[in-house]
Amino acid sequence: MARVIFWDVDTQYDFMKADGKLYVPDAEHIIPNLKKLTDFAHGHGLRIVASADDHVREHAEISDKPDWKTTFPPHCLRGSPGQKKIPETALRDPLVIEPDPQDPKVLAGRVRAHRGDILFHKHRFDVFTNPSVLPVLDVLDPQDIVLYGVALDVCDKYAIEGLLEHRPNIRLFAVVDAMKPIDRDVAEHLLREWGDEGVRLAKTSEVVVGGLVEELARATA
């Protein structure tokens, strides 16, 4: 269905704003680039696939004594202001897909009939813990994915590595100036590793001004 999709990782208030419950250091600095990418996608009729944490306190990821690897302080609690996406990355008519098992045929029909964006809710940092991600990707069948968001060394990491594993034939672009990590040293290692694995490291200007998307469209025409 889609040659190019944009993939927005967890651009939610609690991660993006300094007073959020789990602020990613300097995440506010990339908000202008996130807005440019969102506006570009919507202005060019490109679908945005997004993920968002949707937690309750009982989820395994939530802990008052976090280890900061598999558990984190309470954040993005369902119904709270911090769980919402920031206005700059607001989705257009999103189809919200919960992480509950769904009938694959029914889900495929919903995705095919939908013309807006898609939002995957998740209860863990790995978007692929939502069992509908792979069936939806099968329907969309993108050739190119432009990915951005936070945090580079947690949720971005799981999204990118999951895409490399499950969709090895796509071309994957990581927009590095529209990402922020929790740990900068880990982030530098990951970027080198992703580059070695074939991920193209791009900048926002390449996407919205430099003609990257038009280049992809020509290459797949």
MARTI-628170 format. One line per field, with one value per residue: residue number from 1; x, y, z negated of N, C-alpha, C in turn; residue in one letter. Coordinates in nm, 3 decimals. Atoms other than C-alpha are relative to their C-alpha. Example, Ala and Ser with C-alpha at 12.3 -4.5 7.8 and 13.67 -1.06 7.14 Angstrom:
<atoms>
nr	c(1 / 2)
n_X	c(0.089 / -0.082)
n_Y	c(-0.119 / -0.119)
n_Z	c(0.000 / 0.006)
ca_X	c(1.230 / 1.367)
ca_Y	c(-0.450 / -0.106)
ca_Z	c(-0.780 / -0.714)
c_X	c(0.090 / -0.077)
c_Y	c(0.120 / 0.109)
c_Z	c(0.000 / -0.073)
rest	c(a / s)
</atoms>
This chain:
<atoms>
nr	c(1 / 2 / 3 / 4 / 5 / 6 / 7 / 8 / 9 / 10 / 11 / 12 / 13 / 14 / 15 / 16 / 17 / 18 / 19 / 20 / 21 / 22 / 23 / 24 / 25 / 26 / 27 / 28 / 29 / 30 / 31 / 32 / 33 / 34 / 35 / 36 / 37 / 38 / 39 / 40 / 41 / 42 / 43 / 44 / 45 / 46 / 47 / 48 / 49 / 50 / 51 / 52 / 53 / 54 / 55 / 56 / 57 / 58 / 59 / 60 / 61 / 62 / 63 / 64 / 65 / 66 / 67 / 68 / 69 / 70 / 71 / 72 / 73 / 74 / 75 / 76 / 77 / 78 / 79 / 80 / 81 / 82 / 83 / 84 / 85 / 86 / 87 / 88 / 89 / 90 / 91 / 92 / 93 / 94 / 95 / 96 / 97 / 98 / 99 / 100 / 101 / 102 / 103 / 104 / 105 / 106 / 107 / 108 / 109 / 110 / 111 / 112 / 113 / 114 / 115 / 116 / 117 / 118 / 119 / 120 / 121 / 122 / 123 / 124 / 125 / 126 / 127 / 128 / 129 / 130 / 131 / 132 / 133 / 134 / 135 / 136 / 137 / 138 / 139 / 140 / 141 / 142 / 143 / 144 / 145 / 146 / 147 / 148 / 149 / 150 / 151 / 152 / 153 / 154 / 155 / 156 / 157 / 158 / 159 / 160 / 161 / 162 / 163 / 164 / 165 / 166 / 167 / 168 / 169 / 170 / 171 / 172 / 173 / 174 / 175 / 176 / 177 / 178 / 179 / 180 / 181 / 182 / 183 / 184 / 185 / 186 / 187 / 188 / 189 / 190 / 191 / 192 / 193 / 194 / 195 / 196 / 197 / 198 / 199 / 200 / 201 / 202 / 203 / 204 / 205 / 206 / 207 / 208 / 209 / 210 / 211 / 212 / 213 / 214 / 215 / 216 / 217 / 218 / 219 / 220 / 221)
n_X	c(0.081 / -0.076 / -0.142 / -0.074 / 0.074 / -0.077 / 0.019 / -0.015 / -0.017 / 0.022 / -0.018 / 0.102 / -0.036 / -0.086 / -0.136 / -0.046 / 0.000 / -0.088 / 0.077 / 0.063 / -0.033 / -0.120 / -0.057 / -0.123 / -0.082 / -0.005 / 0.101 / 0.071 / -0.078 / 0.031 / 0.141 / 0.017 / -0.021 / 0.114 / 0.111 / -0.029 / 0.022 / 0.144 / 0.065 / -0.039 / 0.074 / 0.140 / 0.010 / -0.030 / 0.088 / -0.071 / 0.056 / -0.084 / 0.024 / -0.057 / 0.017 / 0.018 / 0.018 / 0.135 / -0.028 / 0.061 / -0.108 / -0.026 / -0.082 / -0.132 / -0.103 / 0.014 / -0.054 / -0.046 / -0.143 / -0.036 / -0.141 / -0.028 / -0.027 / 0.126 / 0.106 / -0.011 / 0.100 / 0.131 / 0.002 / 0.100 / 0.112 / 0.121 / 0.089 / -0.071 / -0.052 / -0.130 / 0.011 / 0.039 / -0.103 / -0.012 / 0.077 / -0.081 / 0.001 / 0.138 / 0.032 / 0.120 / 0.102 / -0.074 / 0.058 / -0.071 / -0.005 / -0.041 / -0.085 / 0.076 / 0.009 / 0.112 / 0.018 / -0.084 / 0.079 / 0.072 / -0.100 / -0.043 / 0.108 / 0.004 / -0.114 / 0.020 / 0.107 / -0.034 / -0.082 / -0.078 / -0.120 / 0.018 / -0.065 / -0.012 / -0.023 / -0.085 / -0.017 / -0.144 / -0.074 / -0.013 / 0.127 / 0.037 / 0.082 / 0.137 / -0.002 / 0.058 / -0.095 / -0.043 / 0.110 / 0.025 / -0.109 / 0.027 / 0.103 / -0.057 / -0.108 / -0.083 / -0.134 / -0.090 / 0.051 / -0.075 / 0.030 / -0.050 / 0.067 / -0.081 / -0.139 / -0.081 / -0.063 / 0.098 / 0.112 / -0.049 / -0.084 / 0.083 / 0.073 / -0.092 / -0.051 / 0.113 / 0.024 / -0.109 / 0.020 / 0.126 / 0.020 / -0.139 / -0.010 / 0.032 / -0.106 / 0.034 / -0.069 / 0.010 / -0.020 / -0.081 / 0.022 / 0.137 / -0.007 / -0.085 / -0.019 / -0.020 / -0.145 / -0.065 / -0.103 / 0.070 / 0.057 / -0.106 / -0.027 / 0.114 / 0.002 / -0.103 / 0.047 / 0.109 / -0.058 / -0.063 / 0.105 / 0.069 / 0.092 / -0.054 / 0.012 / 0.038 / 0.038 / 0.132 / -0.007 / -0.003 / 0.136 / 0.101 / -0.051 / -0.098 / 0.057 / -0.019 / 0.122 / 0.017 / -0.100 / 0.053 / 0.114 / -0.052 / -0.071 / 0.095 / 0.108)
n_Y	c(-0.121 / -0.123 / 0.006 / -0.066 / -0.042 / -0.061 / 0.079 / -0.093 / 0.079 / -0.045 / -0.144 / -0.028 / -0.108 / 0.043 / 0.018 / -0.112 / -0.127 / 0.002 / 0.031 / 0.129 / 0.100 / 0.076 / -0.087 / 0.039 / -0.121 / -0.087 / 0.037 / -0.120 / -0.062 / 0.058 / -0.021 / -0.065 / 0.098 / 0.091 / -0.070 / -0.005 / 0.133 / 0.026 / -0.086 / 0.047 / 0.123 / -0.031 / -0.083 / 0.080 / 0.118 / 0.119 / 0.050 / 0.011 / 0.108 / -0.046 / 0.081 / -0.078 / 0.072 / -0.013 / 0.080 / -0.004 / 0.023 / 0.143 / 0.053 / 0.049 / -0.102 / -0.108 / 0.034 / -0.110 / 0.022 / 0.046 / 0.027 / -0.085 / 0.085 / 0.069 / -0.067 / -0.146 / -0.061 / -0.019 / -0.098 / 0.022 / 0.073 / -0.011 / -0.109 / -0.115 / -0.092 / 0.044 / 0.110 / -0.054 / -0.047 / -0.146 / -0.055 / -0.010 / 0.128 / 0.050 / 0.086 / -0.034 / 0.107 / 0.124 / 0.128 / 0.044 / 0.145 / 0.041 / 0.118 / 0.122 / 0.082 / -0.033 / 0.087 / -0.056 / -0.042 / -0.122 / -0.106 / -0.036 / -0.076 / -0.135 / -0.077 / -0.029 / -0.098 / -0.123 / -0.091 / -0.087 / 0.056 / 0.119 / -0.013 / 0.122 / -0.009 / 0.108 / 0.008 / 0.017 / -0.093 / 0.061 / -0.010 / 0.130 / 0.072 / -0.010 / 0.106 / -0.044 / -0.077 / 0.074 / 0.011 / -0.129 / -0.020 / 0.086 / -0.067 / -0.124 / 0.046 / -0.113 / 0.024 / -0.092 / -0.052 / -0.112 / 0.016 / -0.105 / -0.001 / 0.023 / -0.039 / 0.068 / 0.121 / 0.092 / 0.034 / -0.004 / 0.119 / 0.119 / -0.015 / 0.018 / 0.137 / 0.085 / -0.015 / 0.067 / 0.145 / 0.050 / -0.054 / -0.023 / -0.052 / -0.141 / -0.098 / -0.063 / -0.128 / -0.054 / -0.145 / -0.008 / -0.126 / 0.004 / 0.102 / -0.029 / 0.118 / -0.015 / 0.015 / -0.043 / 0.096 / 0.113 / -0.047 / -0.004 / 0.138 / 0.050 / -0.062 / 0.067 / 0.137 / -0.005 / -0.032 / 0.122 / 0.095 / -0.049 / -0.111 / -0.129 / -0.105 / -0.120 / -0.118 / -0.052 / -0.081 / 0.090 / 0.049 / -0.103 / -0.097 / 0.060 / 0.086 / 0.143 / 0.075 / 0.000 / 0.095 / 0.134 / 0.022 / 0.027 / 0.128 / 0.110 / -0.020)
n_Z	c(0.000 / 0.021 / -0.035 / 0.107 / 0.119 / 0.109 / 0.121 / 0.113 / 0.122 / 0.138 / 0.022 / 0.100 / 0.090 / 0.110 / -0.052 / -0.082 / 0.072 / 0.117 / 0.120 / -0.017 / 0.101 / -0.039 / -0.102 / -0.068 / 0.000 / -0.118 / -0.101 / -0.048 / -0.107 / -0.131 / -0.033 / -0.131 / -0.108 / 0.001 / -0.065 / -0.144 / -0.057 / 0.004 / -0.100 / -0.133 / -0.031 / -0.026 / -0.119 / -0.119 / -0.006 / 0.049 / 0.126 / 0.118 / 0.095 / 0.126 / 0.120 / 0.122 / 0.124 / 0.058 / 0.119 / 0.133 / 0.097 / 0.014 / -0.109 / 0.044 / -0.025 / 0.096 / 0.132 / 0.085 / 0.017 / -0.135 / -0.032 / -0.116 / -0.116 / -0.030 / 0.076 / 0.002 / 0.087 / -0.064 / -0.109 / -0.106 / 0.059 / -0.080 / 0.035 / 0.055 / -0.103 / -0.047 / -0.096 / -0.130 / -0.091 / -0.004 / -0.113 / -0.122 / -0.071 / 0.000 / -0.113 / -0.078 / -0.001 / 0.025 / 0.034 / 0.121 / 0.007 / 0.133 / -0.003 / 0.021 / -0.122 / -0.087 / -0.114 / -0.108 / -0.116 / 0.038 / 0.010 / -0.136 / -0.062 / 0.060 / -0.049 / -0.143 / -0.016 / 0.070 / -0.080 / 0.088 / 0.062 / 0.083 / 0.130 / 0.079 / 0.144 / 0.049 / 0.145 / 0.020 / -0.086 / -0.132 / -0.072 / -0.054 / 0.097 / -0.052 / -0.101 / -0.127 / -0.080 / -0.119 / -0.097 / -0.063 / -0.096 / -0.115 / -0.082 / -0.056 / -0.087 / -0.043 / -0.052 / 0.070 / 0.125 / 0.054 / 0.142 / 0.090 / 0.129 / 0.120 / 0.018 / -0.101 / 0.052 / 0.057 / -0.089 / -0.138 / -0.017 / -0.020 / -0.126 / -0.111 / -0.005 / -0.037 / -0.143 / -0.071 / 0.012 / -0.055 / -0.136 / -0.043 / -0.136 / -0.010 / 0.024 / 0.127 / 0.020 / 0.135 / -0.006 / 0.122 / 0.072 / 0.052 / 0.104 / 0.115 / 0.085 / 0.143 / 0.021 / -0.125 / -0.040 / -0.060 / -0.127 / -0.102 / -0.038 / -0.077 / -0.133 / -0.080 / -0.025 / -0.099 / -0.129 / -0.051 / -0.037 / -0.118 / 0.027 / -0.047 / 0.100 / -0.074 / 0.077 / -0.034 / -0.121 / -0.115 / -0.023 / -0.029 / -0.097 / -0.091 / -0.104 / 0.027 / -0.028 / -0.145 / -0.050 / 0.024 / -0.089 / -0.135 / 0.001 / 0.008 / -0.100)
ca_X	c(0.000 / 0.269 / 0.606 / 0.721 / 0.593 / 0.714 / 0.758 / 0.713 / 0.846 / 0.688 / 0.682 / 0.474 / 0.469 / 0.631 / 0.935 / 0.952 / 0.902 / 1.137 / 0.858 / 0.750 / 0.762 / 1.045 / 1.208 / 1.469 / 1.761 / 1.740 / 1.434 / 1.273 / 1.552 / 1.430 / 1.065 / 1.108 / 1.248 / 0.970 / 0.717 / 0.889 / 0.878 / 0.515 / 0.408 / 0.605 / 0.444 / 0.094 / 0.161 / 0.279 / 0.010 / 0.249 / 0.114 / 0.263 / 0.284 / 0.339 / 0.389 / 0.290 / 0.330 / -0.006 / 0.066 / -0.108 / 0.091 / 0.062 / 0.262 / 0.593 / 0.790 / 0.670 / 0.862 / 0.920 / 1.270 / 1.364 / 1.681 / 1.662 / 1.711 / 1.396 / 1.202 / 1.136 / 0.954 / 0.580 / 0.528 / 0.274 / -0.003 / -0.328 / -0.547 / -0.279 / -0.159 / 0.187 / 0.058 / -0.055 / 0.151 / 0.288 / 0.089 / 0.377 / 0.347 / -0.031 / -0.159 / -0.424 / -0.734 / -0.531 / -0.642 / -0.550 / -0.441 / -0.425 / -0.179 / -0.459 / -0.470 / -0.694 / -0.838 / -0.583 / -0.847 / -1.052 / -0.741 / -0.623 / -0.963 / -0.956 / -0.610 / -0.696 / -1.008 / -0.832 / -0.681 / -0.535 / -0.235 / -0.187 / -0.106 / 0.019 / -0.034 / 0.216 / 0.272 / 0.646 / 0.922 / 0.943 / 0.672 / 0.682 / 0.524 / 0.206 / 0.120 / -0.054 / 0.259 / 0.377 / 0.031 / -0.015 / 0.328 / 0.229 / -0.074 / 0.112 / 0.412 / 0.638 / 0.957 / 1.107 / 1.061 / 1.176 / 1.204 / 1.248 / 1.151 / 1.270 / 1.457 / 1.727 / 1.882 / 1.556 / 1.236 / 1.407 / 1.654 / 1.383 / 1.188 / 1.490 / 1.628 / 1.282 / 1.235 / 1.578 / 1.488 / 1.131 / 1.145 / 1.502 / 1.420 / 1.305 / 1.526 / 1.535 / 1.628 / 1.701 / 1.662 / 1.942 / 1.866 / 1.506 / 1.615 / 1.759 / 1.911 / 1.914 / 2.281 / 2.492 / 2.774 / 2.534 / 2.373 / 2.704 / 2.769 / 2.418 / 2.442 / 2.768 / 2.616 / 2.301 / 2.506 / 2.706 / 2.376 / 2.258 / 2.046 / 2.089 / 2.153 / 1.978 / 1.905 / 1.572 / 1.684 / 1.755 / 1.397 / 1.203 / 1.431 / 1.688 / 1.449 / 1.509 / 1.146 / 1.127 / 1.447 / 1.286 / 0.971 / 1.172 / 1.377 / 1.066 / 0.856)
ca_Y	c(0.000 / 0.250 / 0.314 / 0.547 / 0.580 / 0.798 / 0.624 / 0.845 / 0.688 / 0.797 / 1.175 / 1.210 / 1.488 / 1.286 / 1.217 / 1.541 / 1.814 / 1.910 / 1.879 / 1.540 / 1.230 / 1.068 / 1.352 / 1.249 / 1.494 / 1.781 / 1.630 / 1.974 / 2.079 / 1.845 / 1.954 / 2.198 / 1.915 / 1.681 / 1.940 / 1.980 / 1.605 / 1.578 / 1.872 / 1.737 / 1.395 / 1.536 / 1.793 / 1.521 / 1.265 / 1.029 / 0.810 / 0.839 / 0.523 / 0.615 / 0.439 / 0.559 / 0.424 / 0.364 / 0.255 / 0.166 / 0.129 / -0.249 / -0.284 / -0.469 / -0.171 / 0.060 / 0.062 / 0.297 / 0.146 / 0.131 / -0.022 / 0.211 / -0.083 / -0.290 / -0.084 / 0.290 / 0.531 / 0.584 / 0.765 / 0.801 / 0.681 / 0.622 / 0.931 / 1.164 / 1.478 / 1.321 / 1.029 / 1.256 / 1.327 / 1.680 / 1.912 / 1.939 / 1.569 / 1.541 / 1.265 / 1.301 / 1.085 / 0.810 / 0.450 / 0.346 / -0.015 / -0.157 / -0.434 / -0.686 / -0.980 / -0.907 / -1.110 / -1.070 / -1.051 / -0.792 / -0.590 / -0.602 / -0.480 / -0.190 / -0.084 / -0.110 / 0.101 / 0.366 / 0.674 / 0.847 / 0.779 / 0.474 / 0.474 / 0.165 / 0.171 / -0.034 / -0.148 / -0.209 / -0.003 / -0.247 / -0.161 / -0.518 / -0.634 / -0.508 / -0.820 / -0.617 / -0.437 / -0.710 / -0.780 / -0.407 / -0.384 / -0.676 / -0.477 / -0.148 / -0.325 / -0.017 / -0.006 / 0.281 / 0.389 / 0.725 / 0.690 / 0.948 / 1.015 / 0.916 / 0.773 / 0.677 / 0.416 / 0.258 / 0.275 / 0.386 / 0.101 / -0.162 / -0.020 / -0.006 / -0.345 / -0.500 / -0.357 / -0.481 / -0.828 / -0.855 / -0.642 / -0.692 / -0.581 / -0.231 / 0.075 / 0.227 / 0.589 / 0.719 / 1.096 / 1.159 / 1.525 / 1.430 / 1.180 / 1.215 / 0.944 / 0.890 / 0.783 / 0.964 / 0.709 / 0.424 / 0.632 / 0.684 / 0.312 / 0.235 / 0.483 / 0.328 / -0.019 / 0.077 / 0.236 / -0.086 / -0.276 / -0.060 / 0.200 / 0.537 / 0.815 / 1.124 / 1.477 / 1.653 / 1.893 / 1.600 / 1.486 / 1.813 / 2.022 / 1.793 / 1.580 / 1.247 / 1.138 / 1.242 / 1.043 / 0.738 / 0.780 / 0.795 / 0.493 / 0.284 / 0.415)
ca_Z	c(0.000 / -0.099 / 0.060 / -0.218 / -0.574 / -0.859 / -1.195 / -1.504 / -1.826 / -2.155 / -2.112 / -2.427 / -2.685 / -2.964 / -2.743 / -2.548 / -2.809 / -3.092 / -3.349 / -3.215 / -3.432 / -3.232 / -3.041 / -2.787 / -2.823 / -2.572 / -2.402 / -2.383 / -2.148 / -1.872 / -1.883 / -1.590 / -1.376 / -1.485 / -1.376 / -1.038 / -0.980 / -1.086 / -0.870 / -0.576 / -0.597 / -0.622 / -0.352 / -0.111 / -0.184 / -0.364 / -0.641 / -0.988 / -1.195 / -1.559 / -1.888 / -2.233 / -2.583 / -2.752 / -3.107 / -3.428 / -3.749 / -3.740 / -3.417 / -3.450 / -3.316 / -3.594 / -3.923 / -4.215 / -4.232 / -3.863 / -3.726 / -3.423 / -3.188 / -3.207 / -3.461 / -3.480 / -3.711 / -3.650 / -3.320 / -3.039 / -3.269 / -3.088 / -3.086 / -3.221 / -3.039 / -3.017 / -2.811 / -2.529 / -2.221 / -2.199 / -1.968 / -1.721 / -1.635 / -1.646 / -1.421 / -1.153 / -1.210 / -1.383 / -1.389 / -1.745 / -1.775 / -2.125 / -2.222 / -2.271 / -2.025 / -1.728 / -1.446 / -1.162 / -0.887 / -1.072 / -1.150 / -0.788 / -0.673 / -0.917 / -0.801 / -0.431 / -0.480 / -0.687 / -0.523 / -0.828 / -1.048 / -1.270 / -1.643 / -1.824 / -2.199 / -2.396 / -2.753 / -2.713 / -2.552 / -2.259 / -2.005 / -1.878 / -2.204 / -2.039 / -1.837 / -1.569 / -1.450 / -1.215 / -1.062 / -1.000 / -0.836 / -0.615 / -0.497 / -0.451 / -0.293 / -0.294 / -0.095 / -0.295 / -0.657 / -0.794 / -1.173 / -1.452 / -1.814 / -2.161 / -2.330 / -2.083 / -2.311 / -2.432 / -2.227 / -1.903 / -1.951 / -1.981 / -1.687 / -1.457 / -1.553 / -1.527 / -1.180 / -1.072 / -1.198 / -1.073 / -0.755 / -0.630 / -0.275 / -0.359 / -0.344 / -0.691 / -0.762 / -1.114 / -1.142 / -1.389 / -1.466 / -1.549 / -1.817 / -2.167 / -2.390 / -2.761 / -2.748 / -2.486 / -2.491 / -2.421 / -2.145 / -1.964 / -1.967 / -1.839 / -1.553 / -1.436 / -1.467 / -1.275 / -1.002 / -0.967 / -0.939 / -0.650 / -0.826 / -0.656 / -0.908 / -0.781 / -0.899 / -0.902 / -0.630 / -0.397 / -0.439 / -0.428 / -0.203 / -0.044 / 0.156 / -0.019 / 0.010 / 0.375 / 0.436 / 0.279 / 0.484 / 0.806 / 0.707 / 0.649 / 0.937)
c_X	c(0.085 / 0.145 / 0.084 / -0.096 / 0.097 / -0.036 / 0.039 / 0.002 / -0.024 / 0.022 / -0.113 / 0.051 / 0.100 / 0.145 / 0.057 / 0.017 / 0.077 / -0.074 / -0.076 / 0.052 / 0.128 / 0.068 / 0.130 / 0.087 / 0.004 / -0.105 / -0.075 / 0.072 / -0.036 / -0.146 / -0.018 / 0.021 / -0.113 / -0.122 / 0.021 / -0.028 / -0.148 / -0.073 / 0.034 / -0.080 / -0.145 / -0.018 / 0.023 / -0.080 / 0.068 / -0.056 / 0.106 / -0.048 / 0.071 / -0.018 / -0.015 / -0.015 / -0.140 / -0.003 / -0.107 / 0.109 / 0.038 / 0.089 / 0.141 / 0.110 / 0.003 / 0.049 / 0.036 / 0.148 / 0.057 / 0.148 / 0.045 / 0.045 / -0.127 / -0.117 / 0.030 / -0.104 / -0.135 / 0.003 / -0.109 / -0.118 / -0.128 / -0.091 / 0.066 / 0.046 / 0.134 / -0.005 / -0.026 / 0.121 / 0.007 / -0.074 / 0.076 / 0.003 / -0.139 / -0.028 / -0.129 / -0.091 / 0.064 / -0.091 / 0.081 / -0.010 / 0.059 / 0.084 / -0.072 / -0.004 / -0.126 / -0.007 / 0.076 / -0.080 / -0.077 / 0.095 / 0.045 / -0.106 / -0.009 / 0.112 / -0.018 / -0.105 / 0.035 / 0.093 / 0.085 / 0.126 / -0.036 / 0.079 / -0.005 / 0.017 / 0.084 / 0.016 / 0.145 / 0.073 / 0.016 / -0.135 / -0.047 / -0.065 / -0.148 / -0.009 / -0.058 / 0.099 / 0.037 / -0.114 / -0.030 / 0.110 / -0.019 / -0.102 / 0.059 / 0.112 / 0.088 / 0.133 / 0.105 / -0.069 / 0.095 / -0.038 / 0.067 / -0.076 / 0.095 / -0.040 / 0.084 / 0.051 / -0.097 / -0.106 / 0.038 / 0.080 / -0.086 / -0.078 / 0.091 / 0.047 / -0.111 / -0.030 / 0.109 / -0.019 / -0.119 / -0.027 / 0.135 / 0.012 / -0.038 / 0.127 / -0.043 / 0.089 / -0.024 / 0.035 / 0.069 / -0.019 / -0.147 / -0.012 / 0.084 / 0.012 / -0.007 / 0.150 / 0.072 / 0.105 / -0.061 / -0.053 / 0.105 / 0.033 / -0.113 / -0.002 / 0.105 / -0.047 / -0.110 / 0.053 / 0.066 / -0.103 / -0.087 / -0.103 / 0.066 / -0.027 / -0.021 / -0.026 / -0.136 / 0.002 / 0.005 / -0.139 / -0.092 / 0.046 / 0.082 / -0.052 / 0.015 / -0.123 / -0.026 / 0.098 / -0.050 / -0.114 / 0.047 / 0.065 / -0.095 / -0.112 / 0.002)
c_Y	c(0.127 / -0.020 / 0.055 / 0.027 / 0.065 / -0.075 / 0.087 / -0.081 / 0.085 / 0.150 / 0.050 / 0.100 / -0.045 / -0.022 / 0.129 / 0.132 / -0.011 / -0.031 / -0.132 / -0.102 / -0.079 / 0.074 / -0.056 / 0.125 / 0.070 / -0.033 / 0.122 / 0.064 / -0.056 / 0.022 / 0.074 / -0.097 / -0.101 / 0.063 / 0.007 / -0.135 / -0.033 / 0.080 / -0.046 / -0.124 / 0.031 / 0.083 / -0.076 / -0.129 / -0.128 / -0.041 / -0.001 / -0.119 / 0.040 / -0.104 / 0.093 / -0.093 / 0.029 / -0.087 / 0.013 / -0.042 / -0.147 / -0.058 / -0.032 / 0.104 / 0.107 / -0.045 / 0.127 / -0.013 / -0.053 / -0.033 / 0.078 / -0.079 / -0.072 / 0.059 / 0.149 / 0.057 / 0.015 / 0.112 / -0.039 / -0.084 / 0.032 / 0.112 / 0.123 / 0.092 / -0.047 / -0.112 / 0.051 / 0.035 / 0.152 / 0.054 / 0.000 / -0.130 / -0.063 / -0.079 / 0.044 / -0.123 / -0.135 / -0.120 / -0.055 / -0.151 / -0.040 / -0.129 / -0.130 / -0.080 / 0.033 / -0.100 / 0.058 / 0.049 / 0.128 / 0.118 / 0.046 / 0.082 / 0.141 / 0.086 / 0.038 / 0.110 / 0.136 / 0.086 / 0.093 / -0.068 / -0.121 / 0.020 / -0.132 / 0.037 / -0.118 / 0.010 / -0.026 / 0.091 / -0.053 / 0.002 / -0.136 / -0.092 / 0.020 / -0.099 / 0.040 / 0.072 / -0.074 / -0.020 / 0.133 / 0.032 / -0.086 / 0.064 / 0.123 / -0.030 / 0.116 / -0.045 / 0.083 / 0.050 / 0.108 / 0.009 / 0.108 / -0.008 / -0.032 / -0.132 / -0.088 / -0.135 / -0.095 / -0.032 / 0.009 / -0.127 / -0.124 / 0.008 / -0.029 / -0.145 / -0.100 / 0.008 / -0.069 / -0.152 / -0.049 / 0.047 / 0.029 / 0.062 / 0.147 / 0.084 / 0.082 / 0.123 / 0.046 / 0.149 / 0.043 / 0.132 / 0.017 / -0.115 / 0.056 / -0.126 / 0.034 / -0.002 / 0.029 / -0.101 / -0.122 / 0.039 / 0.002 / -0.140 / -0.055 / 0.058 / -0.063 / -0.141 / -0.002 / 0.033 / -0.121 / -0.101 / 0.051 / 0.108 / 0.129 / 0.105 / 0.133 / 0.116 / 0.050 / 0.078 / -0.086 / -0.049 / 0.111 / 0.102 / -0.070 / -0.100 / -0.148 / -0.081 / -0.006 / -0.097 / -0.144 / -0.033 / -0.031 / -0.137 / -0.119 / 0.012 / -0.114)
c_Z	c(0.000 / 0.041 / -0.115 / -0.116 / -0.097 / -0.128 / -0.120 / -0.129 / -0.125 / -0.024 / -0.090 / -0.103 / -0.106 / 0.043 / 0.057 / -0.076 / -0.131 / -0.129 / 0.014 / -0.100 / 0.033 / 0.117 / 0.056 / 0.014 / 0.135 / 0.105 / 0.053 / 0.118 / 0.139 / 0.041 / 0.133 / 0.117 / 0.007 / 0.068 / 0.152 / 0.066 / 0.005 / 0.107 / 0.141 / 0.039 / 0.033 / 0.127 / 0.130 / 0.006 / -0.044 / -0.135 / -0.109 / -0.083 / -0.128 / -0.109 / -0.119 / -0.119 / -0.055 / -0.125 / -0.109 / -0.097 / -0.013 / 0.110 / -0.049 / 0.017 / -0.109 / -0.138 / -0.076 / -0.033 / 0.132 / 0.013 / 0.123 / 0.122 / 0.044 / -0.077 / -0.011 / -0.096 / 0.073 / 0.103 / 0.099 / -0.053 / 0.074 / -0.052 / -0.056 / 0.111 / 0.058 / 0.101 / 0.141 / 0.086 / -0.005 / 0.124 / 0.132 / 0.079 / 0.002 / 0.128 / 0.066 / 0.004 / -0.031 / -0.026 / -0.117 / -0.010 / -0.134 / 0.008 / -0.034 / 0.130 / 0.079 / 0.114 / 0.119 / 0.120 / -0.028 / -0.007 / 0.138 / 0.071 / -0.053 / 0.055 / 0.146 / 0.021 / -0.058 / 0.085 / -0.085 / -0.051 / -0.086 / -0.129 / -0.073 / -0.148 / -0.044 / -0.150 / -0.039 / 0.098 / 0.141 / 0.072 / 0.052 / -0.104 / 0.028 / 0.116 / 0.135 / 0.091 / 0.128 / 0.099 / 0.070 / 0.102 / 0.124 / 0.093 / 0.067 / 0.101 / 0.048 / 0.056 / -0.073 / -0.126 / -0.051 / -0.148 / -0.084 / -0.132 / -0.113 / -0.068 / 0.093 / -0.050 / -0.070 / 0.105 / 0.148 / 0.030 / 0.029 / 0.131 / 0.118 / 0.011 / 0.032 / 0.148 / 0.081 / -0.003 / 0.081 / 0.143 / 0.062 / 0.139 / 0.014 / -0.008 / -0.121 / -0.021 / -0.143 / 0.006 / -0.130 / -0.076 / -0.039 / -0.099 / -0.115 / -0.085 / -0.147 / -0.030 / 0.133 / 0.048 / 0.067 / 0.138 / 0.111 / 0.050 / 0.089 / 0.141 / 0.091 / 0.040 / 0.106 / 0.138 / 0.064 / 0.049 / 0.116 / -0.024 / 0.048 / -0.106 / 0.071 / -0.096 / 0.049 / 0.130 / 0.125 / 0.036 / 0.051 / 0.104 / 0.108 / 0.100 / -0.023 / 0.039 / 0.151 / 0.066 / -0.017 / 0.094 / 0.141 / 0.007 / 0.001 / 0.099 / 0.103)
rest	c(m / a / r / v / i / f / w / d / v / d / t / q / y / d / f / m / k / a / d / g / k / l / y / v / p / d / a / e / h / i / i / p / n / l / k / k / l / t / d / f / a / h / g / h / g / l / r / i / v / a / s / a / d / d / h / v / r / e / h / a / e / i / s / d / k / p / d / w / k / t / t / f / p / p / h / c / l / r / g / s / p / g / q / k / k / i / p / e / t / a / l / r / d / p / l / v / i / e / p / d / p / q / d / p / k / v / l / a / g / r / v / r / a / h / r / g / d / i / l / f / h / k / h / r / f / d / v / f / t / n / p / s / v / l / p / v / l / d / v / l / d / p / q / d / i / v / l / y / g / v / a / l / d / v / c / d / k / y / a / i / e / g / l / l / e / h / r / p / n / i / r / l / f / a / v / v / d / a / m / k / p / i / d / r / d / v / a / e / h / l / l / r / e / w / g / d / e / g / v / r / l / a / k / t / s / e / v / v / v / g / g / l / v / e / e / l / a / r / a / t / a)
</atoms>
